[in-house]
């Protein structure tokens, strides 16, 4: 299974003991989120909605690619890839 570096936004760091970056495993974003949940209980509910889809105001990147424009939760996460979880910023 792939070793993935996951960047955690400030708002979710209470789930990771304050860590800004953690390691997870999985060959897809879906597996990485499941592994995060196994290590940091409750974090998946902040990333995924009740239907198991990425929340509307959360952006997930594999490398520089927004997974919404790739294969969503089925986007591949090759070994050594960095996944970034970024809350969407709204304003005007």
Beta strands, then each sheet from edge to edge (+ up, - down):
strand 1: 3-7
strand 2: 21-25
strand 3: 58-62
strand 4: 65-66
strand 5: 82-87
sheet 1: 2+ 1- 5- 3+ 4-
end
